[in-house]
């Protein structure tokens, strides 16, 4: 079900471009011990040699990693460089910049993996949410397969621009971008790994739990594409320059494995 409008719980009616300073208290960054154990904080990532901890691409705001237990080749996670509970807490200006980067990345990677959708389960500062409290987005190249299922699963509201998600910085929410449309739902409760369950059902898999997912092949194919891309930092322009090469790189990796 899809609703219209931009009402935000606790904020009332207002412009989606409102630039007022946040009124809710911002959570401080993690302690040193928390940063060392957080799966997406650079303190831990810089010390890990695990394949799923490889930072494939990054800029000043976000970093892209392979999913620990990918449900398909090209299943990626986009984590904030700063430890925040949700992407909304980065603010409208940062979200506008991130949107440009992610659009370019999805556009170019579709040649290798397919049409992407984006999903985030944003944590509320005063409530439980996903099992990881560091903001991260699932990028899955299954937009065509998942569109009908996901757009009918929750009471969504449409967002004209991704930066409007900043209005939800003080509450838990679910965010979805699919088929070039932005949706948000702040009233529905979903459990941990909800998106993995939905994708597994659509793919007729029974291993949705990341602890049980049989994904060695998916992870290998994902890493093979990125290993051949000469990018360790990225911007809209650098991604666009690589777009023409991604499809041929992917096809070459498939041929070598046959």
C-alpha positions as YAML, in Angstrom:
chain: A
units: angstrom
residues:
- id: 1
  name: UNK
  ca: [0.00, 0.00, 0.00]
- id: 2
  name: UNK
  ca: [1.38, 3.41, -0.98]
- id: 3
  name: UNK
  ca: [0.22, 6.63, 0.64]
- id: 4
  name: UNK
  ca: [0.99, 10.20, -0.35]
- id: 5
  name: UNK
  ca: [2.11, 13.24, 1.58]
- id: 6
  name: UNK
  ca: [5.06, 14.06, 3.77]
- id: 7
  name: UNK
  ca: [3.76, 13.86, 7.33]
- id: 8
  name: UNK
  ca: [6.49, 12.83, 9.74]
- id: 9
  name: UNK
  ca: [5.59, 11.39, 13.15]
- id: 10
  name: UNK
  ca: [6.29, 13.95, 15.85]
- id: 11
  name: UNK
  ca: [6.85, 16.77, 13.35]
- id: 12
  name: UNK
  ca: [3.44, 17.43, 11.82]
- id: 13
  name: UNK
  ca: [2.99, 18.86, 8.35]
- id: 14
  name: UNK
  ca: [5.94, 20.63, 6.79]
- id: 15
  name: UNK
  ca: [7.97, 21.16, 3.67]
- id: 16
  name: UNK
  ca: [10.16, 18.27, 2.62]
- id: 17
  name: UNK
  ca: [12.90, 20.83, 2.00]
- id: 18
  name: UNK
  ca: [12.80, 22.22, 5.52]
- id: 19
  name: UNK
  ca: [16.34, 22.91, 6.64]
- id: 20
  name: UNK
  ca: [15.74, 23.47, 10.33]
- id: 21
  name: UNK
  ca: [18.32, 22.26, 12.79]
- id: 22
  name: UNK
  ca: [17.38, 18.91, 14.32]
- id: 23
  name: UNK
  ca: [15.57, 19.25, 17.60]
- id: 24
  name: UNK
  ca: [16.27, 15.73, 18.87]
- id: 25
  name: UNK
  ca: [19.45, 14.85, 20.70]
- id: 26
  name: UNK
  ca: [22.08, 13.29, 18.48]
- id: 27
  name: UNK
  ca: [23.68, 10.08, 19.68]
- id: 28
  name: UNK
  ca: [27.38, 10.44, 20.23]
- id: 29
  name: UNK
  ca: [29.81, 8.33, 18.26]
- id: 30
  name: UNK
  ca: [30.75, 4.88, 19.51]
- id: 31
  name: UNK
  ca: [33.32, 4.38, 22.24]
- id: 32
  name: UNK
  ca: [36.69, 2.94, 21.29]
- id: 33
  name: UNK
  ca: [35.61, -0.56, 22.33]
- id: 34
  name: UNK
  ca: [32.30, -0.24, 20.46]
- id: 35
  name: UNK
  ca: [34.06, 0.97, 17.31]
- id: 36
  name: UNK
  ca: [36.40, -2.00, 17.49]
- id: 37
  name: UNK
  ca: [33.47, -4.42, 17.42]
- id: 38
  name: UNK
  ca: [31.07, -2.55, 15.11]
- id: 39
  name: UNK
  ca: [31.03, -4.41, 11.75]
- id: 40
  name: UNK
  ca: [31.04, -1.18, 9.73]
- id: 41
  name: UNK
  ca: [33.32, 1.11, 11.73]
- id: 42
  name: UNK
  ca: [36.72, 1.67, 10.15]
- id: 43
  name: UNK
  ca: [38.52, 0.77, 13.39]
- id: 44
  name: UNK
  ca: [37.51, -2.86, 12.91]
- id: 45
  name: UNK
  ca: [37.46, -2.98, 9.11]
- id: 46
  name: UNK
  ca: [41.04, -1.74, 8.86]
- id: 47
  name: UNK
  ca: [42.22, -4.71, 10.95]
- id: 48
  name: UNK
  ca: [40.19, -7.42, 9.17]
- id: 49
  name: UNK
  ca: [41.43, -9.64, 6.36]
- id: 50
  name: UNK
  ca: [38.07, -11.32, 5.73]
- id: 51
  name: UNK
  ca: [36.79, -11.14, 2.15]
- id: 52
  name: UNK
  ca: [33.42, -9.75, 3.21]
- id: 53
  name: UNK
  ca: [35.15, -6.89, 5.08]
- id: 54
  name: UNK
  ca: [36.85, -5.53, 1.99]
- id: 55
  name: UNK
  ca: [35.93, -1.93, 1.31]
- id: 56
  name: UNK
  ca: [35.25, -2.05, -2.42]
- id: 57
  name: UNK
  ca: [34.59, 1.65, -2.93]
- id: 58
  name: UNK
  ca: [34.38, 4.69, -0.71]
- id: 59
  name: UNK
  ca: [34.09, 8.45, -0.63]
- id: 60
  name: UNK
  ca: [33.96, 10.92, 2.25]
- id: 61
  name: UNK
  ca: [30.43, 9.89, 3.30]
- id: 62
  name: UNK
  ca: [29.92, 6.20, 2.52]
- id: 63
  name: UNK
  ca: [31.76, 2.94, 1.93]
- id: 64
  name: UNK
  ca: [30.63, -0.03, -0.14]
- id: 65
  name: UNK
  ca: [31.25, -3.61, 1.01]
- id: 66
  name: UNK
  ca: [30.07, -7.02, -0.14]
- id: 67
  name: UNK
  ca: [27.30, -8.46, 1.97]
- id: 68
  name: UNK
  ca: [28.56, -10.98, 4.51]
- id: 69
  name: UNK
  ca: [26.16, -13.60, 3.13]
- id: 70
  name: UNK
  ca: [24.95, -12.35, -0.26]
- id: 71
  name: UNK
  ca: [21.64, -13.64, -1.59]
- id: 72
  name: UNK
  ca: [22.71, -12.92, -5.16]
- id: 73
  name: UNK
  ca: [25.85, -11.86, -7.02]
- id: 74
  name: UNK
  ca: [26.21, -8.10, -6.60]
- id: 75
  name: UNK
  ca: [24.53, -7.99, -3.16]
- id: 76
  name: UNK
  ca: [26.27, -5.01, -1.54]
- id: 77
  name: UNK
  ca: [26.06, -3.01, 1.66]
- id: 78
  name: UNK
  ca: [26.51, 0.76, 1.74]
- id: 79
  name: UNK
  ca: [27.55, 1.93, 5.21]
- id: 80
  name: UNK
  ca: [28.01, 5.47, 6.45]
- id: 81
  name: UNK
  ca: [31.63, 6.42, 7.18]
- id: 82
  name: UNK
  ca: [30.43, 8.08, 10.38]
- id: 83
  name: UNK
  ca: [28.78, 5.93, 13.02]
- id: 84
  name: UNK
  ca: [25.13, 6.99, 13.00]
- id: 85
  name: UNK
  ca: [21.99, 4.95, 13.64]
- id: 86
  name: UNK
  ca: [20.34, 5.76, 10.31]
- id: 87
  name: UNK
  ca: [21.20, 7.46, 7.05]
- id: 88
  name: UNK
  ca: [18.61, 10.11, 7.91]
- id: 89
  name: UNK
  ca: [20.90, 11.33, 10.69]
- id: 90
  name: UNK
  ca: [23.52, 12.39, 8.14]
- id: 91
  name: UNK
  ca: [21.32, 15.35, 7.15]
- id: 92
  name: UNK
  ca: [19.72, 16.56, 3.94]
- id: 93
  name: UNK
  ca: [22.87, 17.92, 2.32]
- id: 94
  name: UNK
  ca: [24.80, 14.68, 2.77]
- id: 95
  name: UNK
  ca: [21.84, 12.61, 1.59]
- id: 96
  name: UNK
  ca: [21.60, 14.68, -1.60]
- id: 97
  name: UNK
  ca: [25.28, 13.93, -2.31]
- id: 98
  name: UNK
  ca: [24.87, 10.25, -1.49]
- id: 99
  name: UNK
  ca: [21.87, 9.98, -3.81]
- id: 100
  name: UNK
  ca: [23.91, 11.16, -6.80]
- id: 101
  name: UNK
  ca: [26.66, 8.68, -6.04]
- id: 102
  name: UNK
  ca: [24.35, 5.71, -5.52]
- id: 103
  name: UNK
  ca: [22.35, 6.44, -8.65]
- id: 104
  name: UNK
  ca: [25.54, 6.41, -10.69]
- id: 105
  name: UNK
  ca: [26.78, 3.23, -9.01]
- id: 106
  name: UNK
  ca: [23.49, 1.39, -9.57]
- id: 107
  name: UNK
  ca: [23.33, 2.54, -13.17]
- id: 108
  name: UNK
  ca: [26.78, 1.24, -14.04]
- id: 109
  name: UNK
  ca: [26.68, -1.99, -11.99]
- id: 110
  name: UNK
  ca: [23.43, -3.05, -13.63]
- id: 111
  name: UNK
  ca: [25.47, -4.13, -16.66]
- id: 112
  name: UNK
  ca: [27.07, -6.79, -14.50]
- id: 113
  name: UNK
  ca: [24.37, -7.73, -12.03]
- id: 114
  name: UNK
  ca: [20.96, -6.32, -12.98]
- id: 115
  name: UNK
  ca: [18.62, -3.53, -11.88]
- id: 116
  name: UNK
  ca: [19.18, -2.57, -8.25]
- id: 117
  name: UNK
  ca: [16.87, -1.65, -5.43]
- id: 118
  name: UNK
  ca: [17.97, -0.03, -2.15]
- id: 119
  name: UNK
  ca: [16.67, -0.86, 1.31]
- id: 120
  name: UNK
  ca: [17.44, 0.53, 4.76]
- id: 121
  name: UNK
  ca: [16.01, -0.32, 8.17]
- id: 122
  name: UNK
  ca: [16.82, 2.87, 10.09]
- id: 123
  name: UNK
  ca: [17.20, 2.59, 13.85]
- id: 124
  name: UNK
  ca: [15.43, 4.95, 16.24]
- id: 125
  name: UNK
  ca: [17.64, 6.59, 18.90]
- id: 126
  name: UNK
  ca: [15.31, 5.34, 21.64]
- id: 127
  name: UNK
  ca: [14.03, 2.03, 20.26]
- id: 128
  name: UNK
  ca: [15.24, -1.27, 18.91]
- id: 129
  name: UNK
  ca: [15.76, -1.80, 15.21]
- id: 130
  name: UNK
  ca: [18.02, -3.94, 13.05]
- id: 131
  name: UNK
  ca: [20.60, -6.12, 14.75]
- id: 132
  name: UNK
  ca: [23.38, -3.73, 13.66]
- id: 133
  name: UNK
  ca: [23.07, -0.13, 14.87]
- id: 134
  name: UNK
  ca: [25.45, 1.37, 12.30]
- id: 135
  name: UNK
  ca: [23.52, 2.85, 9.36]
- id: 136
  name: UNK
  ca: [23.70, 0.69, 6.25]
- id: 137
  name: UNK
  ca: [21.76, 0.18, 3.02]
- id: 138
  name: UNK
  ca: [21.24, -3.13, 1.24]
- id: 139
  name: UNK
  ca: [21.88, -2.88, -2.51]
- id: 140
  name: UNK
  ca: [20.35, -5.88, -4.31]
- id: 141
  name: UNK
  ca: [20.19, -6.30, -8.12]
- id: 142
  name: UNK
  ca: [16.69, -7.78, -7.95]
- id: 143
  name: UNK
  ca: [14.43, -4.79, -8.59]
- id: 144
  name: UNK
  ca: [12.38, -6.51, -11.27]
- id: 145
  name: UNK
  ca: [11.83, -9.60, -9.12]
- id: 146
  name: UNK
  ca: [11.05, -7.71, -5.92]
- id: 147
  name: UNK
  ca: [9.09, -4.62, -7.06]
- id: 148
  name: UNK
  ca: [5.52, -5.88, -6.60]
- id: 149
  name: UNK
  ca: [6.27, -7.77, -3.40]
- id: 150
  name: UNK
  ca: [8.02, -4.88, -1.64]
- id: 151
  name: UNK
  ca: [5.78, -2.00, -2.73]
- id: 152
  name: UNK
  ca: [2.73, -3.86, -1.40]
- id: 153
  name: UNK
  ca: [4.34, -5.14, 1.80]
- id: 154
  name: UNK
  ca: [4.19, -2.03, 4.00]
- id: 155
  name: UNK
  ca: [2.18, 1.24, 4.35]
- id: 156
  name: UNK
  ca: [4.61, 3.36, 2.33]
- id: 157
  name: UNK
  ca: [4.73, 7.09, 1.81]
- id: 158
  name: UNK
  ca: [6.45, 8.49, -1.24]
- id: 159
  name: UNK
  ca: [9.45, 10.80, -1.02]
- id: 160
  name: UNK
  ca: [10.12, 13.18, -3.89]
- id: 161
  name: UNK
  ca: [13.82, 13.34, -3.03]
- id: 162
  name: UNK
  ca: [16.14, 11.14, -1.00]
- id: 163
  name: UNK
  ca: [17.26, 14.15, 1.05]
- id: 164
  name: UNK
  ca: [13.72, 14.32, 2.48]
- id: 165
  name: UNK
  ca: [14.58, 11.21, 4.49]
- id: 166
  name: UNK
  ca: [16.40, 13.57, 6.88]
- id: 167
  name: UNK
  ca: [12.98, 14.48, 8.31]
- id: 168
  name: UNK
  ca: [12.91, 11.01, 9.85]
- id: 169
  name: UNK
  ca: [16.17, 11.46, 11.75]
- id: 170
  name: UNK
  ca: [14.59, 10.99, 15.18]
- id: 171
  name: UNK
  ca: [12.45, 7.92, 14.55]
- id: 172
  name: UNK
  ca: [12.82, 4.41, 13.26]
- id: 173
  name: UNK
  ca: [11.84, 3.85, 9.63]
- id: 174
  name: UNK
  ca: [12.07, 1.59, 6.62]
- id: 175
  name: UNK
  ca: [13.36, 3.12, 3.38]
- id: 176
  name: UNK
  ca: [13.02, 1.67, -0.11]
- id: 177
  name: UNK
  ca: [14.20, 2.89, -3.49]
- id: 178
  name: UNK
  ca: [12.95, 0.74, -6.34]
- id: 179
  name: UNK
  ca: [12.24, 1.50, -10.00]
- id: 180
  name: UNK
  ca: [13.45, 5.10, -9.47]
- id: 181
  name: UNK
  ca: [10.96, 5.82, -6.68]
- id: 182
  name: UNK
  ca: [11.67, 6.60, -3.03]
- id: 183
  name: UNK
  ca: [9.42, 5.21, -0.28]
- id: 184
  name: UNK
  ca: [9.47, 5.44, 3.51]
- id: 185
  name: UNK
  ca: [7.41, 3.75, 6.22]
- id: 186
  name: UNK
  ca: [7.70, 4.81, 9.86]
- id: 187
  name: UNK
  ca: [4.66, 3.10, 11.36]
- id: 188
  name: UNK
  ca: [5.22, -0.55, 10.55]
- id: 189
  name: UNK
  ca: [7.23, -2.93, 12.71]
- id: 190
  name: UNK
  ca: [9.53, -5.31, 10.90]
- id: 191
  name: UNK
  ca: [11.87, -7.77, 12.50]
- id: 192
  name: UNK
  ca: [15.57, -8.22, 12.03]
- id: 193
  name: UNK
  ca: [16.63, -9.45, 8.57]
- id: 194
  name: UNK
  ca: [13.19, -8.68, 7.15]
- id: 195
  name: UNK
  ca: [14.52, -7.79, 3.72]
- id: 196
  name: UNK
  ca: [16.54, -11.01, 3.58]
- id: 197
  name: UNK
  ca: [13.40, -12.99, 4.34]
- id: 198
  name: UNK
  ca: [11.45, -11.22, 1.59]
- id: 199
  name: UNK
  ca: [14.17, -11.80, -1.00]
- id: 200
  name: UNK
  ca: [14.60, -15.44, -0.01]
- id: 201
  name: UNK
  ca: [10.87, -16.08, -0.37]
- id: 202
  name: UNK
  ca: [10.88, -14.53, -3.85]
- id: 203
  name: UNK
  ca: [13.92, -16.59, -4.86]
- id: 204
  name: UNK
  ca: [12.47, -19.73, -3.25]
- id: 205
  name: UNK
  ca: [15.41, -20.07, -0.90]
- id: 206
  name: UNK
  ca: [15.20, -21.27, 2.67]
- id: 207
  name: UNK
  ca: [18.54, -19.84, 3.83]
- id: 208
  name: UNK
  ca: [17.55, -16.21, 4.46]
- id: 209
  name: UNK
  ca: [19.36, -16.03, 7.83]
- id: 210
  name: UNK
  ca: [22.85, -14.70, 7.14]
- id: 211
  name: UNK
  ca: [24.25, -17.27, 9.57]
- id: 212
  name: UNK
  ca: [22.90, -20.06, 7.36]
- id: 213
  name: UNK
  ca: [23.10, -18.59, 3.86]
- id: 214
  name: UNK
  ca: [25.04, -20.69, 1.35]
- id: 215
  name: UNK
  ca: [26.68, -17.85, -0.53]
- id: 216
  name: UNK
  ca: [30.29, -18.64, -1.38]
- id: 217
  name: UNK
  ca: [29.54, -18.51, -5.11]
- id: 218
  name: UNK
  ca: [27.67, -15.21, -4.92]
- id: 219
  name: UNK
  ca: [30.45, -13.59, -2.89]
- id: 220
  name: UNK
  ca: [33.13, -14.83, -5.29]
- id: 221
  name: UNK
  ca: [31.33, -13.44, -8.35]
- id: 222
  name: UNK
  ca: [30.82, -10.09, -6.63]
- id: 223
  name: UNK
  ca: [34.46, -9.75, -5.65]
- id: 224
  name: UNK
  ca: [35.70, -10.79, -9.11]
- id: 225
  name: UNK
  ca: [33.96, -7.82, -10.71]
- id: 226
  name: UNK
  ca: [35.36, -5.33, -8.22]
- id: 227
  name: UNK
  ca: [38.85, -6.80, -8.23]
- id: 228
  name: UNK
  ca: [39.18, -5.72, -11.86]
- id: 229
  name: UNK
  ca: [37.92, -2.21, -11.30]
- id: 230
  name: UNK
  ca: [40.80, 0.20, -10.61]
- id: 231
  name: UNK
  ca: [38.74, 2.15, -8.08]
- id: 232
  name: UNK
  ca: [39.33, 2.41, -4.36]
- id: 233
  name: UNK
  ca: [37.60, 5.76, -3.99]
- id: 234
  name: UNK
  ca: [34.78, 6.92, -6.18]
- id: 235
  name: UNK
  ca: [32.73, 9.83, -7.33]
- id: 236
  name: UNK
  ca: [29.95, 10.26, -9.84]
- id: 237
  name: UNK
  ca: [32.44, 11.03, -12.62]
- id: 238
  name: UNK
  ca: [34.80, 8.15, -11.83]
- id: 239
  name: UNK
  ca: [31.96, 5.64, -11.78]
- id: 240
  name: UNK
  ca: [30.58, 6.87, -15.09]
- id: 241
  name: UNK
  ca: [34.02, 6.50, -16.67]
- id: 242
  name: UNK
  ca: [34.12, 2.84, -15.61]
- id: 243
  name: UNK
  ca: [30.61, 1.97, -16.76]
- id: 244
  name: UNK
  ca: [31.58, 0.83, -20.24]
- id: 245
  name: UNK
  ca: [34.08, -1.66, -18.79]
- id: 246
  name: UNK
  ca: [31.94, -3.33, -16.13]
- id: 247
  name: UNK
  ca: [29.87, -5.55, -18.39]
- id: 248
  name: UNK
  ca: [32.92, -6.88, -20.26]
- id: 249
  name: UNK
  ca: [34.73, -7.50, -16.96]
- id: 250
  name: UNK
  ca: [31.79, -9.52, -15.64]
- id: 251
  name: UNK
  ca: [31.44, -11.54, -18.82]
- id: 252
  name: UNK
  ca: [35.16, -12.30, -18.79]
- id: 253
  name: UNK
  ca: [34.99, -13.56, -15.19]
- id: 254
  name: UNK
  ca: [32.08, -15.85, -16.11]
- id: 255
  name: UNK
  ca: [33.99, -17.27, -19.07]
- id: 256
  name: UNK
  ca: [37.04, -17.98, -16.95]
- id: 257
  name: UNK
  ca: [34.94, -19.93, -14.46]
- id: 258
  name: UNK
  ca: [33.21, -22.12, -17.04]
...
